[in-house]
Amino acid sequence: MKKIIAFAIMFLFTGQTFAQNKTSKSKKMESKEHYTFQLSDKVTRQKVSFKNRYGITLSGDLYLPKNAGNQKLAALAISGPFGAVKEQSSGLYASQMAERGFAVVAFDPSYTGESGGEPRNLASPEINTEDFSAAVDFLGIHKNIDRNKIGIIGICGFGGFALNATAVDKRIKAVATATMYDMTRVMSKGYNDSVTLEQRTKTLEQLSEQRWKDAEAGTFSYGAKLNAVLKGNEPQFLKEYYDYYSTPRGYHERAVNSKGSWTATTPISFMNMPILSYIKEISPRPILIIAGEKAHSRYFSEDAFAMASEPKELVIVPNAVHVDLYDQIDKIPFGKLETFFKENLK
């Protein structure tokens, strides 16, 4: 258990991912313009941008069904996983949901991908929650969208932010999460809440000292670059992250988890700002929570479901691990997502 905790802390706090001993990657993996999925032939995609409440310009892709005509569509905003970009999982979800009749924007969160914000590769529970509301702003003033029929989907760490955004933003009529993480919980308490007060105190002392170093240097330090070697004795979930982020399956040059690293002090704001404190206030708007049966993160979804008020539904996908719900179309229950949003965005 101690070994697993150590690996988890390294992954979360340094932004470290594991790469095998390879001297080069394919041109496809290195191309900034490539998408990790095939766009549906029933869907159009166009680049869009919009600003959040902090004045940060967010970059997104707007997906529309080709047969929509001039009708007002129900709409969805999608982001995640934590450390990913819109050309990865969120774009795949957007393409699939647009094929099912929704207008969908998949967006890069503040400070990452093609979105603005300095320093680069910074995360914040407040700002990343706001990013969802900014996407709702964008959708609600679009000529082809019914602003009274807007929902959101959060994947992985952005599942937690999606729930937080829905609790505070009453314009959001329904919310779904897939393979959810509560990033404030895992950063402050570790996996399965295993971090002791002594360990937490030591982490906070290190982060506080890092602020002195950054202040003296006049710049921000970053975690380790993504060039460590996958030795084979890492926890299984880290091997699964590698299989998505560091291979042609899901690699993208702009993704923090593929080629970057978070600022060293990113965890500070996550340490004492629990984002699910007001999850009950989502009610009476509906919640759909989807998790993999064999996902190491499953307990986040089950605990959030237990905390939430009705109406709510928990779907456990048989035999699925955490990253299966990033891109495995045969496992992601898109039919369930379609039914959920069509029933609740009327």
C-alpha positions as CSV (number, residue, x, y, z in Angstrom):
1,M,0.0,0.0,0.0
2,K,2.8,2.5,0.9
3,K,4.3,1.8,-2.5
4,I,1.1,2.5,-4.3
5,I,0.6,5.8,-2.4
6,A,4.1,6.9,-3.3
7,F,3.5,6.3,-7.0
8,A,0.2,8.1,-6.8
9,I,1.7,11.1,-5.1
10,M,4.4,11.3,-7.7
11,F,1.8,11.1,-10.5
12,L,-0.4,13.8,-8.9
13,F,2.1,16.3,-7.6
14,T,4.9,16.1,-10.2
15,G,2.6,15.5,-13.2
16,Q,4.8,12.6,-14.0
17,T,3.8,10.0,-16.6
18,F,5.7,6.9,-17.6
19,A,7.2,6.3,-21.0
20,Q,8.8,3.2,-22.4
21,N,12.4,3.2,-23.7
22,K,11.6,4.5,-27.2
23,T,13.9,6.8,-29.2
24,S,11.1,8.4,-31.2
25,K,7.4,8.6,-31.6
26,S,5.4,8.4,-34.8
27,K,4.6,11.6,-36.7
28,K,0.9,11.1,-35.9
29,M,1.7,11.2,-32.2
30,E,3.8,14.4,-32.5
31,S,1.2,16.3,-34.7
32,K,-0.5,19.1,-32.7
33,E,-3.4,19.0,-35.2
34,H,-4.4,15.4,-35.0
35,Y,-7.4,14.0,-33.1
36,T,-7.2,10.7,-31.3
37,F,-10.6,9.5,-32.7
38,Q,-12.5,9.5,-36.0
39,L,-15.0,12.2,-36.5
40,S,-18.5,10.9,-37.2
41,D,-19.6,11.4,-40.8
42,K,-22.9,12.6,-39.4
43,V,-21.3,15.5,-37.6
44,T,-19.5,18.8,-38.4
45,R,-16.8,20.3,-36.2
46,Q,-15.5,23.9,-36.1
47,K,-13.1,25.8,-33.9
48,V,-14.6,28.2,-31.4
49,S,-13.4,30.4,-28.6
50,F,-15.0,32.2,-25.6
51,K,-14.0,33.9,-22.4
52,N,-14.6,32.9,-18.9
53,R,-15.3,35.2,-15.9
54,Y,-11.6,35.8,-15.4
55,G,-11.1,37.0,-18.9
56,I,-9.2,33.8,-20.0
57,T,-10.0,32.8,-23.6
58,L,-11.0,29.2,-23.8
59,S,-10.5,27.2,-27.0
60,G,-13.1,24.7,-28.0
61,D,-14.5,22.6,-30.8
62,L,-18.2,22.9,-31.6
63,Y,-19.8,19.7,-32.9
64,L,-23.2,19.9,-34.7
65,P,-25.4,17.2,-36.3
66,K,-25.3,17.6,-40.1
67,N,-29.1,17.2,-40.3
68,A,-29.9,19.8,-37.7
69,G,-31.1,22.5,-40.1
70,N,-32.3,25.7,-38.4
71,Q,-33.9,24.0,-35.4
72,K,-33.0,25.0,-31.9
73,L,-30.9,22.2,-30.4
74,A,-30.4,20.9,-26.9
75,A,-26.7,21.4,-26.0
76,L,-23.9,19.9,-24.0
77,A,-20.5,21.2,-22.7
78,I,-17.8,18.5,-22.2
79,S,-14.3,18.6,-20.7
80,G,-11.8,16.2,-19.2
81,P,-10.0,14.1,-18.3
82,F,-7.7,16.1,-15.9
83,G,-4.6,16.8,-17.9
84,A,-6.1,16.1,-21.3
85,V,-7.2,18.2,-24.3
86,K,-10.3,18.5,-26.5
87,E,-8.7,16.4,-29.2
88,Q,-8.8,13.4,-26.9
89,S,-11.6,11.9,-24.8
90,S,-13.9,15.0,-24.6
91,G,-13.9,15.4,-28.4
92,L,-14.8,11.7,-28.8
93,Y,-17.7,12.2,-26.4
94,A,-18.7,15.3,-28.3
95,S,-18.7,13.7,-31.7
96,Q,-20.8,10.8,-30.4
97,M,-23.3,13.0,-28.7
98,A,-23.6,15.3,-31.7
99,E,-24.3,12.2,-33.8
100,R,-27.2,11.7,-31.4
101,G,-28.7,15.1,-32.1
102,F,-27.1,17.5,-29.6
103,A,-25.0,20.6,-30.2
104,V,-21.8,20.0,-28.2
105,V,-18.8,22.0,-27.3
106,A,-15.6,20.2,-26.1
107,F,-13.1,22.6,-24.6
108,D,-9.6,22.9,-23.3
109,P,-9.6,24.1,-19.6
110,S,-7.9,27.4,-18.6
111,Y,-4.1,27.3,-18.7
112,T,-4.0,24.1,-20.9
113,G,-4.2,23.0,-24.5
114,E,-5.0,25.8,-26.8
115,S,-6.8,27.9,-24.1
116,G,-5.2,31.0,-22.7
117,G,-3.9,31.7,-19.2
118,E,-0.4,32.0,-17.7
119,P,1.5,30.2,-16.4
120,R,0.9,27.2,-18.5
121,N,-0.3,23.9,-17.1
122,L,-1.9,25.2,-14.0
123,A,-5.1,23.8,-12.5
124,S,-7.5,25.4,-10.1
125,P,-10.8,23.9,-8.6
126,E,-12.5,27.3,-8.8
127,I,-11.3,28.3,-12.3
128,N,-11.9,24.9,-13.7
129,T,-15.4,24.9,-12.3
130,E,-15.9,28.4,-13.9
131,D,-14.7,27.0,-17.2
132,F,-17.9,24.9,-17.4
133,S,-20.1,27.9,-16.8
134,A,-18.2,29.9,-19.4
135,A,-19.0,27.1,-21.9
136,V,-22.7,27.4,-20.9
137,D,-22.4,31.1,-21.6
138,F,-21.1,30.3,-25.1
139,L,-23.8,27.7,-25.8
140,G,-26.7,29.8,-24.5
141,I,-26.1,32.7,-26.9
142,H,-25.6,30.5,-30.0
143,K,-28.3,31.0,-32.6
144,N,-29.0,27.3,-33.0
145,I,-29.2,26.4,-29.3
146,D,-32.1,26.4,-26.9
147,R,-30.5,28.0,-23.7
148,N,-33.1,26.3,-21.6
149,K,-31.8,22.9,-22.7
150,I,-28.2,22.8,-21.7
151,G,-26.4,20.0,-19.8
152,I,-22.8,19.1,-19.1
153,I,-20.6,16.0,-19.0
154,G,-17.4,15.8,-17.0
155,I,-14.8,13.1,-17.6
156,C,-12.3,12.0,-14.9
157,G,-11.2,15.0,-12.8
158,F,-13.6,17.2,-14.7
159,G,-16.4,15.0,-13.4
160,G,-15.9,16.6,-10.0
161,F,-15.8,20.1,-11.5
162,A,-18.9,19.4,-13.5
163,L,-20.8,18.4,-10.3
164,N,-19.5,21.5,-8.6
165,A,-20.5,23.7,-11.6
166,T,-24.0,22.3,-11.7
167,A,-24.5,22.9,-8.0
168,V,-23.8,26.6,-8.4
169,D,-25.0,27.3,-11.9
170,K,-28.8,26.8,-12.1
171,R,-28.8,27.2,-15.9
172,I,-27.4,23.7,-16.2
173,K,-30.4,21.3,-16.4
174,A,-28.7,18.0,-16.1
175,V,-25.2,16.6,-15.4
176,A,-23.4,13.4,-16.2
177,T,-19.9,12.2,-15.1
178,A,-17.8,9.4,-16.5
179,T,-15.0,7.7,-14.6
180,M,-15.1,10.6,-12.1
181,Y,-12.3,11.8,-9.8
182,D,-12.7,14.3,-7.0
183,M,-9.4,16.0,-7.5
184,T,-9.6,18.0,-4.3
185,R,-10.1,14.8,-2.3
186,V,-7.4,12.8,-3.9
187,M,-4.8,15.6,-3.7
188,S,-5.6,16.4,-0.1
189,K,-6.2,12.9,1.2
190,G,-4.5,10.6,-1.3
191,Y,-6.1,7.5,-2.8
192,N,-8.7,5.9,-0.6
193,D,-8.1,8.7,1.9
194,S,-4.9,7.0,3.0
195,V,-2.8,10.1,3.6
196,T,-2.1,10.8,7.3
197,L,-2.0,14.2,9.0
198,E,1.7,13.9,9.2
199,Q,2.0,13.2,5.5
200,R,-0.4,16.0,4.6
201,T,1.5,18.4,6.8
202,K,4.8,17.5,5.1
203,T,3.3,18.0,1.7
204,L,2.0,21.4,2.6
205,E,5.5,22.3,4.0
206,Q,7.1,21.3,0.7
207,L,4.6,23.3,-1.3
208,S,5.1,26.3,0.9
209,E,8.8,26.1,0.5
210,Q,8.3,25.8,-3.3
211,R,6.6,29.2,-3.2
212,W,9.7,30.8,-1.8
213,K,11.8,29.2,-4.6
214,D,9.4,30.4,-7.3
215,A,9.3,33.9,-5.8
216,E,13.1,34.1,-5.7
217,A,13.4,32.8,-9.2
218,G,10.6,35.0,-10.6
219,T,9.1,32.1,-12.5
220,F,7.2,28.9,-11.8
221,S,8.8,25.5,-11.4
222,Y,7.3,22.4,-13.0
223,G,7.2,18.7,-12.2
224,A,9.4,16.1,-13.9
225,K,9.2,15.9,-17.7
226,L,7.5,12.9,-19.1
227,N,10.5,10.8,-20.0
228,A,10.8,8.3,-17.2
229,V,11.0,4.6,-17.9
230,L,8.1,2.3,-17.4
231,K,9.9,-0.4,-15.4
232,G,6.9,-2.8,-15.0
233,N,6.5,-2.7,-11.2
234,E,4.2,0.4,-11.1
235,P,0.6,0.1,-9.9
236,Q,-1.7,-1.2,-12.6
237,F,-3.7,2.1,-12.9
238,L,-0.5,4.0,-13.8
239,K,0.2,1.4,-16.5
240,E,-3.3,2.0,-17.8
241,Y,-2.7,5.8,-17.8
242,Y,0.5,5.2,-19.8
243,D,-1.4,3.0,-22.3
244,Y,-3.7,5.9,-23.0
245,Y,-1.6,9.0,-22.8
246,S,1.8,7.8,-24.0
247,T,0.9,5.6,-27.0
248,P,-0.8,6.4,-30.3
249,R,-4.1,5.4,-28.7
250,G,-4.4,8.7,-26.8
251,Y,-1.2,10.7,-27.1
252,H,-1.5,14.4,-27.9
253,E,1.4,16.8,-27.8
254,R,-0.6,19.5,-26.0
255,A,-1.9,17.3,-23.3
256,V,-0.3,17.8,-19.9
257,N,-0.4,14.0,-19.2
258,S,1.2,13.2,-22.6
259,K,4.1,15.6,-22.8
260,G,3.9,18.2,-20.1
261,S,3.8,18.6,-16.4
262,W,1.8,20.6,-13.9
263,T,3.3,23.6,-12.1
264,A,4.8,22.3,-8.9
265,T,2.5,24.4,-6.7
266,T,-0.7,23.4,-8.5
267,P,-1.9,21.2,-5.6
268,I,-2.1,24.2,-3.2
269,S,-5.6,25.3,-4.0
270,F,-6.8,21.7,-4.0
271,M,-5.7,21.0,-0.5
272,N,-8.5,22.7,1.4
273,M,-11.3,23.4,-1.1
274,P,-13.6,20.3,-1.3
275,I,-15.6,20.7,-4.4
276,L,-18.5,18.3,-3.6
277,S,-19.6,20.1,-0.4
278,Y,-22.8,21.3,-2.1
279,I,-23.6,18.3,-4.3
280,K,-27.1,18.0,-2.7
281,E,-28.0,21.4,-4.2
282,I,-28.0,19.9,-7.7
283,S,-31.4,18.5,-6.9
284,P,-34.0,18.5,-8.3
285,R,-31.9,18.5,-11.5
286,P,-30.8,15.0,-12.4
287,I,-27.4,13.4,-12.1
288,L,-26.0,10.4,-14.0
289,I,-22.8,8.9,-12.7
290,I,-20.9,6.3,-14.8
291,A,-18.0,4.3,-13.5
292,G,-16.0,1.2,-14.5
293,E,-16.5,-2.0,-12.5
294,K,-12.8,-2.5,-12.2
295,A,-11.7,1.2,-12.1
296,H,-9.4,2.2,-9.3
297,S,-11.4,5.4,-9.2
298,R,-14.8,3.7,-8.7
299,Y,-15.1,4.8,-5.1
300,F,-15.2,8.5,-6.1
301,S,-18.3,7.8,-8.1
302,E,-20.0,5.7,-5.5
303,D,-19.3,8.2,-2.8
304,A,-20.6,11.1,-4.9
305,F,-23.7,9.1,-5.7
306,A,-24.3,8.4,-2.0
307,M,-23.9,12.1,-1.2
308,A,-26.2,13.4,-3.9
309,S,-29.9,13.9,-3.6
310,E,-32.5,12.4,-6.0
311,P,-33.0,12.3,-8.9
312,K,-29.8,10.4,-9.5
313,E,-28.5,7.2,-11.2
314,L,-25.3,5.2,-10.9
315,V,-24.2,3.0,-13.8
316,I,-21.4,0.6,-13.3
317,V,-19.9,-0.6,-16.6
318,P,-19.0,-4.3,-16.4
319,N,-15.3,-5.2,-16.7
320,A,-14.2,-1.6,-17.4
321,V,-11.1,0.0,-15.9
322,H,-10.8,3.8,-15.5
323,V,-9.3,4.7,-18.9
324,D,-11.7,2.4,-20.8
325,L,-14.3,5.1,-20.4
326,Y,-11.9,7.6,-22.0
327,D,-12.2,6.1,-25.5
328,Q,-13.6,2.6,-25.7
329,I,-16.8,3.1,-27.6
330,D,-18.0,-0.5,-27.0
331,K,-17.9,0.2,-23.3
332,I,-18.9,3.8,-22.9
333,P,-22.7,3.7,-22.5
334,F,-23.5,6.4,-25.1
335,G,-27.0,5.1,-25.5
336,K,-27.6,5.7,-21.8
337,L,-26.2,9.2,-22.1
338,E,-28.4,9.9,-25.1
339,T,-31.5,8.8,-23.2
340,F,-30.6,10.6,-20.0
341,F,-30.1,14.0,-21.7
342,K,-33.1,13.7,-24.1
343,E,-35.4,12.9,-21.2
344,N,-34.0,15.8,-19.1
345,L,-33.3,18.5,-21.6
346,K,-36.9,19.0,-22.7
